[in-house]
Amino acid sequence: MSKKESTFLNMTIALFVITIVAGISLGFINDITEGPKAKAKLERKVNALKQVLPEFNNNPVEAVLMLKSDKAKDSIEIYTGTFDNQPIGTAIVGSSEKGYSGLVKIMVGFNPDESIKNIVVLEQKETPGLGTKMKDEKFMRQFRGKKPSEFNLKPTKDGGDVDALTGATISTRAFGEAAQMAYDVFVETNQSEN
């Protein structure tokens, strides 16, 4: 069998065939994994809601309110937890694009008295060992039970009340900005309901 001569046409056809096969394969794999990815995302959201809200017996995911706002690129998600049809807390997803490595997305749970029940980091790409410490208990503890109307969510370096993460002031600012956005939306929605 003789060796085929390399020509521009042969190389173009070979690349075209490889591209088609790779594209079809990737599309097929994406279709297969789409369901499990959506299920995992929903489970993460439900687990976050359980962490930021007092015990609830409704399904806040089904009753989610999507609010368009100029404060965020995407719609802001608002979840209301109830126990025996009595509101017991509200969880709001806040975000900031001003993290050291971009997006910082958190879920903030508010008690009816406007104090923060808890915060869960949903998404961040901050520097490992520095900005990623925003998930640590030591950092989170300073927000629990605080009312953002009385507790400035900015780092102390910027005149606020938050002890910044060591070496990660930018990440701390983004976290505070996301929490402030969630609080502002919480106040706006409560005022519009009353």
Secondary structure as UniProt FT lines:
FT   HELIX           8..52
FT   TURN            60..63
FT   STRAND          65..67
FT   TURN            70..71
FT   STRAND          76..83
FT   TURN            84..85
FT   STRAND          86..99
FT   TURN            100..101
FT   STRAND          102..110
FT   TURN            112..113
FT   STRAND          116..124
FT   TURN            128..130
FT   HELIX           131..135
FT   HELIX           137..140
FT   TURN            141..145
FT   TURN            148..150
FT   HELIX           156..158
FT   TURN            166..167
FT   HELIX           169..193
//
